[in-house]
Amino acid sequence: DNVSEGSSVAVIGLGRFGQSVALELMANGSEVLGIDDREEIVQSLNNKLTHVVRANATHPDVLDQLGITDFDRVVVAIGTHLESSILVTSYLLRAGVENIWAKAVSDQHGVILQQLGVRNVVFPEKDMGKRVAHLLQGDLKEFI
Ligand code: ATP
C-alpha cells in the first residue's frame, strides 16, 4: 500500500500522543482505527477517526478480531502503562505485524522495545526537547 495517502493505520492507546498521531493521520488522508480502553476517550473521538473501539489491547483475541494484521502500520501509543506497552508490542511482533511504531517513555523502555524487535521507537519528550533546543538556537533547518 501507499506510504502516505490512502494507507491504513491502527493506533493503540489514545492519550495525548496517540490522539495527536491519529488526528494528524486522518487530516492527511489515512484510514485510522483507534483503540483505547477508556470510555470517555472513545466517545470523544467517535466521529473524528475512521473507527474507534473501546477494548483492552493486551488481549490477543481482541486484536485478532479487529484484524490488526491487515493494517499497513500499527502505532503503540501506550507509555505509562509499561506492562501494556510491552505485552501489546510483543503480541504484534508475534502476529507478524511488520511496521510497528512504538512510543517509549524512558530510555529503558526504549531498550526493551528495541530488543523485542521494534525498528521504529519514538521518544516524544526527548525528541521534542531536542527540537525545541534547536529552535531556541535559531537552527531552523534542524526543526523540520
Ligand atoms: P500520553 O500520550 O497521554 O502521554 P501516556 O504515556 O501517559 O499517554 P498511557 O496513559 O499509559 O500513556 O496510555 C495512553 C492511552 O492508552 C490511555 O488513553 C490509556 O487509556 C490507553 N491504554 C493503556 N493501556 C491500554 C490497554 N491495555 N488497552 C487499550 N488502551 C490502553
Backbone and ligand atoms as CSV (ligand in chain L), in Angstrom:
chain,resi,resn,atom,element,x,y,z
A,1,ASP,N,N,0.819,-1.207,0.000
A,1,ASP,CA,C,0.000,0.000,0.000
A,1,ASP,C,C,0.854,1.258,0.000
A,2,ASN,N,N,0.178,2.338,-0.345
A,2,ASN,CA,C,0.882,3.608,-0.423
A,2,ASN,C,C,1.450,4.023,0.931
A,3,VAL,N,N,2.583,4.715,0.892
A,3,VAL,CA,C,3.249,5.068,2.133
A,3,VAL,C,C,2.496,6.155,2.887
A,4,SER,N,N,1.970,7.137,2.163
A,4,SER,CA,C,1.309,8.223,2.892
A,4,SER,C,C,-0.203,8.155,2.733
A,5,GLU,N,N,-0.704,8.729,1.667
A,5,GLU,CA,C,-2.141,8.807,1.499
A,5,GLU,C,C,-2.747,7.437,1.244
A,6,GLY,N,N,-3.969,7.269,1.759
A,6,GLY,CA,C,-4.693,6.057,1.468
A,6,GLY,C,C,-4.263,4.853,2.269
A,7,SER,N,N,-3.291,5.016,3.159
A,7,SER,CA,C,-2.855,3.870,3.927
A,7,SER,C,C,-3.732,3.707,5.161
A,8,SER,N,N,-3.673,2.532,5.753
A,8,SER,CA,C,-4.462,2.291,6.956
A,8,SER,C,C,-3.536,2.106,8.145
A,9,VAL,N,N,-3.911,2.739,9.222
A,9,VAL,CA,C,-3.071,2.723,10.418
A,9,VAL,C,C,-3.943,2.417,11.626
A,10,ALA,N,N,-3.472,1.544,12.497
A,10,ALA,CA,C,-4.142,1.331,13.784
A,10,ALA,C,C,-3.321,2.025,14.858
A,11,VAL,N,N,-3.996,2.795,15.690
A,11,VAL,CA,C,-3.324,3.484,16.789
A,11,VAL,C,C,-3.864,2.902,18.093
A,12,ILE,N,N,-2.977,2.264,18.838
A,12,ILE,CA,C,-3.382,1.621,20.095
A,12,ILE,C,C,-2.977,2.523,21.248
A,13,GLY,N,N,-3.969,3.016,21.976
A,13,GLY,CA,C,-3.721,3.985,23.041
A,13,GLY,C,C,-3.976,5.383,22.510
A,14,LEU,N,N,-5.006,6.028,23.047
A,14,LEU,CA,C,-5.386,7.350,22.530
A,14,LEU,C,C,-5.243,8.411,23.618
A,15,GLY,N,N,-4.080,8.417,24.251
A,15,GLY,CA,C,-3.745,9.502,25.184
A,15,GLY,C,C,-3.323,10.726,24.383
A,16,ARG,N,N,-2.570,11.617,24.990
A,16,ARG,CA,C,-2.180,12.850,24.287
A,16,ARG,C,C,-1.409,12.533,23.010
A,17,PHE,N,N,-0.435,11.636,23.101
A,17,PHE,CA,C,0.396,11.300,21.948
A,17,PHE,C,C,-0.412,10.558,20.873
A,18,GLY,N,N,-1.106,9.507,21.286
A,18,GLY,CA,C,-1.868,8.693,20.332
A,18,GLY,C,C,-2.928,9.502,19.598
A,19,GLN,N,N,-3.622,10.380,20.324
A,19,GLN,CA,C,-4.647,11.220,19.693
A,19,GLN,C,C,-4.035,12.141,18.660
A,20,SER,N,N,-2.912,12.716,19.019
A,20,SER,CA,C,-2.258,13.641,18.111
A,20,SER,C,C,-1.844,12.927,16.820
A,21,VAL,N,N,-1.271,11.744,16.967
A,21,VAL,CA,C,-0.875,10.950,15.794
A,21,VAL,C,C,-2.114,10.601,14.956
A,22,ALA,N,N,-3.143,10.114,15.639
A,22,ALA,CA,C,-4.344,9.642,14.936
A,22,ALA,C,C,-5.030,10.775,14.173
A,23,LEU,N,N,-5.183,11.939,14.812
A,23,LEU,CA,C,-5.883,13.055,14.163
A,23,LEU,C,C,-5.084,13.621,12.998
A,24,GLU,N,N,-3.783,13.644,13.143
A,24,GLU,CA,C,-2.936,14.144,12.047
A,24,GLU,C,C,-2.985,13.177,10.856
A,25,LEU,N,N,-2.991,11.892,11.128
A,25,LEU,CA,C,-3.115,10.903,10.053
A,25,LEU,C,C,-4.443,11.070,9.324
A,26,MET,N,N,-5.512,11.278,10.092
A,26,MET,CA,C,-6.831,11.492,9.479
A,26,MET,C,C,-6.800,12.725,8.581
A,27,ALA,N,N,-6.205,13.788,9.095
A,27,ALA,CA,C,-6.156,15.050,8.342
A,27,ALA,C,C,-5.391,14.879,7.037
A,28,ASN,N,N,-4.501,13.891,7.012
A,28,ASN,CA,C,-3.685,13.685,5.813
A,28,ASN,C,C,-4.129,12.489,4.977
A,29,GLY,N,N,-5.345,12.016,5.221
A,29,GLY,CA,C,-5.954,11.062,4.301
A,29,GLY,C,C,-5.804,9.591,4.610
A,30,SER,N,N,-5.252,9.244,5.774
A,30,SER,CA,C,-5.178,7.821,6.126
A,30,SER,C,C,-6.495,7.367,6.747
A,31,GLU,N,N,-6.706,6.052,6.674
A,31,GLU,CA,C,-7.795,5.450,7.443
A,31,GLU,C,C,-7.221,5.070,8.783
A,32,VAL,N,N,-7.909,5.458,9.851
A,32,VAL,CA,C,-7.351,5.231,11.179
A,32,VAL,C,C,-8.332,4.476,12.073
A,33,LEU,N,N,-7.844,3.367,12.610
A,33,LEU,CA,C,-8.571,2.667,13.674
A,33,LEU,C,C,-7.904,3.053,14.983
A,34,GLY,N,N,-8.670,3.609,15.906
A,34,GLY,CA,C,-8.147,3.937,17.225
A,34,GLY,C,C,-8.679,2.961,18.259
A,35,ILE,N,N,-7.814,2.553,19.174
A,35,ILE,CA,C,-8.213,1.605,20.217
A,35,ILE,C,C,-7.806,2.175,21.572
A,36,ASP,N,N,-8.742,2.203,22.510
A,36,ASP,CA,C,-8.421,2.630,23.873
A,36,ASP,C,C,-9.424,1.958,24.800
A,37,ASP,N,N,-8.996,1.707,26.032
A,37,ASP,CA,C,-9.936,1.054,26.949
A,37,ASP,C,C,-10.697,2.049,27.828
A,38,ARG,N,N,-10.504,3.350,27.594
A,38,ARG,CA,C,-11.248,4.348,28.372
A,38,ARG,C,C,-12.457,4.852,27.588
A,39,GLU,N,N,-13.625,4.673,28.197
A,39,GLU,CA,C,-14.881,5.028,27.529
A,39,GLU,C,C,-14.937,6.492,27.091
A,40,GLU,N,N,-14.514,7.397,27.979
A,40,GLU,CA,C,-14.658,8.835,27.660
A,40,GLU,C,C,-13.771,9.230,26.479
A,41,ILE,N,N,-12.627,8.574,26.363
A,41,ILE,CA,C,-11.732,8.838,25.235
A,41,ILE,C,C,-12.371,8.355,23.937
A,42,VAL,N,N,-12.904,7.155,24.004
A,42,VAL,CA,C,-13.527,6.562,22.818
A,42,VAL,C,C,-14.694,7.438,22.356
A,43,GLN,N,N,-15.504,7.899,23.302
A,43,GLN,CA,C,-16.647,8.751,22.945
A,43,GLN,C,C,-16.201,10.060,22.323
A,44,SER,N,N,-15.170,10.655,22.907
A,44,SER,CA,C,-14.763,11.975,22.403
A,44,SER,C,C,-14.148,11.901,21.003
A,45,LEU,N,N,-13.691,10.717,20.609
A,45,LEU,CA,C,-13.071,10.595,19.282
A,45,LEU,C,C,-13.968,9.890,18.269
A,46,ASN,N,N,-15.163,9.583,18.707
A,46,ASN,CA,C,-16.067,8.755,17.916
A,46,ASN,C,C,-16.243,9.186,16.464
A,47,ASN,N,N,-16.452,10.449,16.214
A,47,ASN,CA,C,-16.684,10.891,14.839
A,47,ASN,C,C,-15.434,11.461,14.183
A,48,LYS,N,N,-14.328,11.362,14.871
A,48,LYS,CA,C,-13.115,12.018,14.355
A,48,LYS,C,C,-12.127,11.048,13.708
A,49,LEU,N,N,-12.286,9.765,13.996
A,49,LEU,CA,C,-11.425,8.754,13.367
A,49,LEU,C,C,-12.303,7.821,12.539
A,50,THR,N,N,-11.713,7.076,11.631
A,50,THR,CA,C,-12.499,6.159,10.792
A,50,THR,C,C,-13.268,5.162,11.657
A,51,HIS,N,N,-12.570,4.572,12.632
A,51,HIS,CA,C,-13.200,3.689,13.612
A,51,HIS,C,C,-12.543,3.914,14.965
A,52,VAL,N,N,-13.338,3.873,16.004
A,52,VAL,CA,C,-12.788,3.911,17.360
A,52,VAL,C,C,-13.421,2.777,18.154
A,53,VAL,N,N,-12.581,2.013,18.807
A,53,VAL,CA,C,-13.070,0.849,19.530
A,53,VAL,C,C,-12.603,0.905,20.972
A,54,ARG,N,N,-13.523,0.626,21.888
A,54,ARG,CA,C,-13.127,0.519,23.282
A,54,ARG,C,C,-12.761,-0.943,23.554
A,55,ALA,N,N,-11.499,-1.182,23.845
A,55,ALA,CA,C,-11.050,-2.549,24.089
A,55,ALA,C,C,-9.727,-2.542,24.838
A,56,ASN,N,N,-9.487,-3.611,25.572
A,56,ASN,CA,C,-8.190,-3.796,26.207
A,56,ASN,C,C,-7.279,-4.497,25.211
A,57,ALA,N,N,-6.299,-3.775,24.730
A,57,ALA,CA,C,-5.438,-4.275,23.659
A,57,ALA,C,C,-4.456,-5.346,24.116
A,58,THR,N,N,-4.390,-5.604,25.411
A,58,THR,CA,C,-3.479,-6.668,25.849
A,58,THR,C,C,-4.082,-8.057,25.624
A,59,HIS,N,N,-5.356,-8.113,25.233
A,59,HIS,CA,C,-5.955,-9.416,24.931
A,59,HIS,C,C,-5.757,-9.719,23.447
A,60,PRO,N,N,-4.960,-10.729,23.128
A,60,PRO,CA,C,-4.672,-11.030,21.720
A,60,PRO,C,C,-5.918,-11.271,20.887
A,61,ASP,N,N,-6.943,-11.903,21.470
A,61,ASP,CA,C,-8.140,-12.183,20.661
A,61,ASP,C,C,-8.850,-10.900,20.240
A,62,VAL,N,N,-8.725,-9.859,21.077
A,62,VAL,CA,C,-9.307,-8.559,20.730
A,62,VAL,C,C,-8.618,-8.019,19.477
A,63,LEU,N,N,-7.303,-8.072,19.484
A,63,LEU,CA,C,-6.549,-7.549,18.332
A,63,LEU,C,C,-6.812,-8.396,17.089
A,64,ASP,N,N,-6.936,-9.700,17.266
A,64,ASP,CA,C,-7.258,-10.585,16.133
A,64,ASP,C,C,-8.613,-10.223,15.538
A,65,GLN,N,N,-9.595,-10.023,16.418
A,65,GLN,CA,C,-10.946,-9.701,15.938
A,65,GLN,C,C,-10.965,-8.387,15.168
A,66,LEU,N,N,-10.099,-7.478,15.554
A,66,LEU,CA,C,-10.048,-6.182,14.870
A,66,LEU,C,C,-9.215,-6.264,13.585
A,67,GLY,N,N,-8.698,-7.445,13.289
A,67,GLY,CA,C,-7.926,-7.636,12.058
A,67,GLY,C,C,-6.634,-6.841,12.047
A,68,ILE,N,N,-5.965,-6.835,13.173
A,68,ILE,CA,C,-4.803,-5.959,13.343
A,68,ILE,C,C,-3.703,-6.244,12.311
A,69,THR,N,N,-3.605,-7.491,11.851
A,69,THR,CA,C,-2.531,-7.810,10.900
A,69,THR,C,C,-2.834,-7.274,9.493
A,70,ASP,N,N,-4.064,-6.794,9.278
A,70,ASP,CA,C,-4.410,-6.230,7.961
A,70,ASP,C,C,-3.950,-4.788,7.800
A,71,PHE,N,N,-3.519,-4.167,8.912
A,71,PHE,CA,C,-3.126,-2.759,8.827
A,71,PHE,C,C,-1.701,-2.610,8.310
A,72,ASP,N,N,-1.508,-1.554,7.509
A,72,ASP,CA,C,-0.175,-1.284,6.977
A,72,ASP,C,C,0.788,-0.949,8.098
A,73,ARG,N,N,0.284,-0.197,9.068
A,73,ARG,CA,C,1.136,0.251,10.166
A,73,ARG,C,C,0.349,0.217,11.471
A,74,VAL,N,N,1.051,-0.093,12.536
A,74,VAL,CA,C,0.412,-0.067,13.853
A,74,VAL,C,C,1.265,0.783,14.787
A,75,VAL,N,N,0.612,1.736,15.436
A,75,VAL,CA,C,1.290,2.605,16.391
A,75,VAL,C,C,0.911,2.159,17.801
A,76,VAL,N,N,1.916,1.863,18.625
A,76,VAL,CA,C,1.642,1.558,20.035
A,76,VAL,C,C,1.929,2.829,20.822
A,77,ALA,N,N,0.857,3.514,21.183
A,77,ALA,CA,C,0.989,4.827,21.819
A,77,ALA,C,C,0.679,4.748,23.310
A,78,ILE,N,N,0.928,3.584,23.880
A,78,ILE,CA,C,0.780,3.393,25.330
A,78,ILE,C,C,2.154,3.630,25.946
A,79,GLY,N,N,2.208,4.388,27.036
A,79,GLY,CA,C,3.510,4.672,27.618
A,79,GLY,C,C,3.594,4.359,29.094
A,80,THR,N,N,2.871,5.141,29.869
A,80,THR,CA,C,2.937,4.992,31.327
A,80,THR,C,C,2.569,3.571,31.766
A,81,HIS,N,N,1.594,2.996,31.083
A,81,HIS,CA,C,1.246,1.598,31.366
A,81,HIS,C,C,2.269,0.699,30.653
A,82,LEU,N,N,3.444,0.628,31.272
A,82,LEU,CA,C,4.590,-0.049,30.662
A,82,LEU,C,C,4.296,-1.499,30.305
A,83,GLU,N,N,3.649,-2.182,31.232
A,83,GLU,CA,C,3.363,-3.603,31.011
A,83,GLU,C,C,2.464,-3.778,29.778
A,84,SER,N,N,1.458,-2.907,29.650
A,84,SER,CA,C,0.570,-2.985,28.476
A,84,SER,C,C,1.349,-2.715,27.203
A,85,SER,N,N,2.205,-1.711,27.231
A,85,SER,CA,C,3.008,-1.392,26.050
A,85,SER,C,C,3.806,-2.606,25.596
A,86,ILE,N,N,4.446,-3.269,26.552
A,86,ILE,CA,C,5.315,-4.411,26.222
A,86,ILE,C,C,4.489,-5.613,25.754
A,87,LEU,N,N,3.374,-5.876,26.448
A,87,LEU,CA,C,2.528,-7.010,26.059
A,87,LEU,C,C,1.956,-6.821,24.657
A,88,VAL,N,N,1.425,-5.646,24.400
A,88,VAL,CA,C,0.811,-5.382,23.095
A,88,VAL,C,C,1.863,-5.469,21.988
A,89,THR,N,N,3.010,-4.847,22.244
A,89,THR,CA,C,4.059,-4.837,21.218
A,89,THR,C,C,4.559,-6.239,20.920
A,90,SER,N,N,4.766,-7.032,21.974
A,90,SER,CA,C,5.288,-8.383,21.716
A,90,SER,C,C,4.250,-9.226,20.985
A,91,TYR,N,N,2.969,-8.995,21.260
A,91,TYR,CA,C,1.956,-9.731,20.514
A,91,TYR,C,C,1.958,-9.333,19.035
A,92,LEU,N,N,2.065,-8.036,18.781
A,92,LEU,CA,C,2.072,-7.562,17.379
A,92,LEU,C,C,3.239,-8.173,16.609
A,93,LEU,N,N,4.397,-8.242,17.265
A,93,LEU,CA,C,5.579,-8.831,16.626
A,93,LEU,C,C,5.343,-10.312,16.345
A,94,ARG,N,N,4.771,-11.002,17.317
A,94,ARG,CA,C,4.484,-12.428,17.150
A,94,ARG,C,C,3.471,-12.667,16.037
A,95,ALA,N,N,2.508,-11.751,15.919
A,95,ALA,CA,C,1.464,-11.891,14.896
A,95,ALA,C,C,1.990,-11.539,13.502
A,96,GLY,N,N,3.204,-11.011,13.437
A,96,GLY,CA,C,3.807,-10.740,12.136
A,96,GLY,C,C,3.573,-9.332,11.603
A,97,VAL,N,N,3.105,-8.420,12.454
A,97,VAL,CA,C,2.946,-7.033,12.008
A,97,VAL,C,C,4.341,-6.459,11.796
A,98,GLU,N,N,4.617,-6.008,10.578
A,98,GLU,CA,C,5.994,-5.610,10.275
A,98,GLU,C,C,6.290,-4.160,10.602
A,99,ASN,N,N,5.300,-3.325,10.363
A,99,ASN,CA,C,5.561,-1.899,10.502
A,99,ASN,C,C,4.962,-1.368,11.798
A,100,ILE,N,N,5.740,-1.515,12.856
A,100,ILE,CA,C,5.281,-1.095,14.182
A,100,ILE,C,C,6.044,0.154,14.601
A,101,TRP,N,N,5.303,1.139,15.084
A,101,TRP,CA,C,5.897,2.343,15.660
A,101,TRP,C,C,5.480,2.363,17.119
A,102,ALA,N,N,6.443,2.367,18.015
A,102,ALA,CA,C,6.090,2.316,19.431
A,102,ALA,C,C,6.709,3.488,20.178
A,103,LYS,N,N,5.930,4.035,21.091
A,103,LYS,CA,C,6.442,5.162,21.873
A,103,LYS,C,C,7.085,4.646,23.143
A,104,ALA,N,N,8.210,5.273,23.520
A,104,ALA,CA,C,8.895,4.928,24.768
A,104,ALA,C,C,8.873,6.136,25.691
A,105,VAL,N,N,8.641,5.878,26.975
A,105,VAL,CA,C,8.617,6.994,27.935
A,105,VAL,C,C,9.943,7.160,28.666
A,106,SER,N,N,10.863,6.209,28.451
A,106,SER,CA,C,12.182,6.322,29.091
A,106,SER,C,C,13.184,5.572,28.227
A,107,ASP,N,N,14.464,5.808,28.491
A,107,ASP,CA,C,15.493,5.082,27.745
A,107,ASP,C,C,15.355,3.575,27.952
A,108,GLN,N,N,15.099,3.177,29.196
A,108,GLN,CA,C,14.961,1.741,29.486
A,108,GLN,C,C,13.802,1.119,28.714
A,109,HIS,N,N,12.701,1.839,28.681
A,109,HIS,CA,C,11.546,1.377,27.908
A,109,HIS,C,C,11.928,1.222,26.432
A,110,GLY,N,N,12.677,2.196,25.925
A,110,GLY,CA,C,13.132,2.146,24.539
A,110,GLY,C,C,14.023,0.941,24.269
A,111,VAL,N,N,14.914,0.638,25.204
A,111,VAL,CA,C,15.813,-0.518,25.048
A,111,VAL,C,C,14.996,-1.808,24.957
A,112,ILE,N,N,13.997,-1.931,25.817
A,112,ILE,CA,C,13.164,-3.141,25.808
A,112,ILE,C,C,12.444,-3.267,24.466
A,113,LEU,N,N,11.861,-2.168,23.999
A,113,LEU,CA,C,11.125,-2.215,22.722
A,113,LEU,C,C,12.058,-2.581,21.572
A,114,GLN,N,N,13.268,-2.018,21.589
A,114,GLN,CA,C,14.226,-2.342,20.534
A,114,GLN,C,C,14.655,-3.806,20.610
A,115,GLN,N,N,14.871,-4.295,21.825
A,115,GLN,CA,C,15.272,-5.696,21.983
A,115,GLN,C,C,14.179,-6.654,21.533
A,116,LEU,N,N,12.932,-6.229,21.704
A,116,LEU,CA,C,11.828,-7.061,21.221
A,116,LEU,C,C,11.838,-7.145,19.696
A,117,GLY,N,N,12.382,-6.116,19.054
A,117,GLY,CA,C,12.456,-6.126,17.591
A,117,GLY,C,C,11.734,-4.976,16.914
A,118,VAL,N,N,11.322,-3.971,17.706
A,118,VAL,CA,C,10.653,-2.812,17.106
A,118,VAL,C,C,11.710,-1.922,16.461
A,119,ARG,N,N,11.528,-1.628,15.177
A,119,ARG,CA,C,12.527,-0.807,14.485
A,119,ARG,C,C,12.289,0.682,14.682
A,120,ASN,N,N,11.032,1.058,14.852
A,120,ASN,CA,C,10.719,2.477,14.993
A,120,ASN,C,C,10.254,2.789,16.405
A,121,VAL,N,N,11.204,3.177,17.245
A,121,VAL,CA,C,10.860,3.559,18.619
A,121,VAL,C,C,10.961,5.078,18.694
A,122,VAL,N,N,9.901,5.716,19.186
A,122,VAL,CA,C,9.929,7.175,19.311
A,122,VAL,C,C,9.880,7.584,20.775
A,123,PHE,N,N,10.582,8.677,21.046
A,123,PHE,CA,C,10.682,9.210,22.408
A,123,PHE,C,C,10.103,10.629,22.380
A,124,PRO,N,N,8.785,10.769,22.555
A,124,PRO,CA,C,8.170,12.085,22.322
A,124,PRO,C,C,8.795,13.229,23.111
A,125,GLU,N,N,8.963,13.065,24.397
A,125,GLU,CA,C,9.505,14.190,25.197
A,125,GLU,C,C,10.956,14.483,24.835
A,126,LYS,N,N,11.731,13.403,24.743
A,126,LYS,CA,C,13.152,13.570,24.442
A,126,LYS,C,C,13.354,14.215,23.065
A,127,ASP,N,N,12.631,13.696,22.072
A,127,ASP,CA,C,12.769,14.219,20.712
A,127,ASP,C,C,12.288,15.667,20.625
A,128,MET,N,N,11.162,15.962,21.286
A,128,MET,CA,C,10.654,17.331,21.224
A,128,MET,C,C,11.576,18.281,21.975
A,129,GLY,N,N,12.170,17.809,23.073
A,129,GLY,CA,C,13.129,18.637,23.802
A,129,GLY,C,C,14.302,19.031,22.914
A,130,LYS,N,N,14.798,18.062,22.133
A,130,LYS,CA,C,15.903,18.347,21.207
A,130,LYS,C,C,15.479,19.376,20.174
A,131,ARG,N,N,14.280,19.189,19.646
A,131,ARG,CA,C,13.808,20.115,18.597
A,131,ARG,C,C,13.650,21.516,19.157
A,132,VAL,N,N,13.144,21.616,20.370
A,132,VAL,CA,C,12.975,22.940,20.979
A,132,VAL,C,C,14.340,23.583,21.201
A,133,ALA,N,N,15.331,22.797,21.606
A,133,ALA,CA,C,16.677,23.344,21.804
A,133,ALA,C,C,17.203,23.945,20.508
A,134,HIS,N,N,17.009,23.206,19.394
A,134,HIS,CA,C,17.442,23.727,18.091
A,134,HIS,C,C,16.678,24.998,17.737
A,135,LEU,N,N,15.381,24.992,18.036
A,135,LEU,CA,C,14.568,26.170,17.737
A,135,LEU,C,C,15.058,27.368,18.545
A,136,LEU,N,N,15.366,27.124,19.819
A,136,LEU,CA,C,15.859,28.197,20.684
A,136,LEU,C,C,17.145,28.798,20.142
A,137,GLN,N,N,17.942,27.951,19.499
A,137,GLN,CA,C,19.210,28.434,18.957
A,137,GLN,C,C,19.068,28.962,17.531
A,138,GLY,N,N,17.833,29.008,17.072
A,138,GLY,CA,C,17.587,29.575,15.750
A,138,GLY,C,C,18.009,28.675,14.609
A,139,ASP,N,N,18.224,27.399,14.931
A,139,ASP,CA,C,18.687,26.454,13.917
A,139,ASP,C,C,17.467,25.844,13.232
A,140,LEU,N,N,16.835,26.640,12.362
A,140,LEU,CA,C,15.526,26.252,11.844
A,140,LEU,C,C,15.562,25.012,10.974
A,141,LYS,N,N,16.662,24.774,10.280
A,141,LYS,CA,C,16.674,23.605,9.387
A,141,LYS,C,C,16.589,22.309,10.199
A,142,GLU,N,N,17.114,22.316,11.421
A,142,GLU,CA,C,17.032,21.127,12.270
A,142,GLU,C,C,15.638,20.911,12.808
A,143,PHE,N,N,14.806,21.922,12.702
A,143,PHE,CA,C,13.477,21.814,13.301
A,143,PHE,C,C,12.462,21.166,12.376
A,144,ILE,N,N,12.831,21.020,11.117
A,144,ILE,CA,C,11.886,20.479,10.133
A,144,ILE,C,C,11.662,18.987,10.350
L,1,ATP,P1,P,0.099,10.280,26.832
L,1,ATP,O1,O,0.179,10.038,25.356
L,1,ATP,O2,O,-1.165,10.971,27.225
L,1,ATP,O3,O,1.344,10.894,27.391
L,1,ATP,P2,P,0.865,8.036,28.469
L,1,ATP,O4,O,2.270,7.973,28.023
L,1,ATP,O5,O,0.612,8.526,29.852
L,1,ATP,O6,O,-0.050,8.838,27.453
L,1,ATP,P3,P,-0.742,5.751,28.987
L,1,ATP,O7,O,-1.573,6.566,29.893
L,1,ATP,O8,O,-0.045,4.565,29.524
L,1,ATP,O9,O,0.327,6.590,28.230
L,1,ATP,O10,O,-1.630,5.264,27.777
L,1,ATP,C1,C,-2.102,6.107,26.778
L,1,ATP,C2,C,-3.529,5.685,26.433
L,1,ATP,O11,O,-3.548,4.286,26.201
L,1,ATP,C3,C,-4.516,5.981,27.547
L,1,ATP,O12,O,-5.626,6.685,26.994
L,1,ATP,C4,C,-4.939,4.605,28.051
L,1,ATP,O13,O,-6.323,4.560,28.379
L,1,ATP,C5,C,-4.650,3.708,26.860
L,1,ATP,N1,N,-4.314,2.341,27.259
L,1,ATP,C6,C,-3.401,1.952,28.194
L,1,ATP,N2,N,-3.359,0.624,28.308
L,1,ATP,C7,C,-4.263,0.154,27.388
L,1,ATP,C8,C,-4.717,-1.147,27.015
L,1,ATP,N3,N,-4.217,-2.252,27.576
L,1,ATP,N4,N,-5.659,-1.257,26.058
L,1,ATP,C9,C,-6.172,-0.158,25.463
L,1,ATP,N5,N,-5.808,1.086,25.782
L,1,ATP,C10,C,-4.875,1.253,26.729
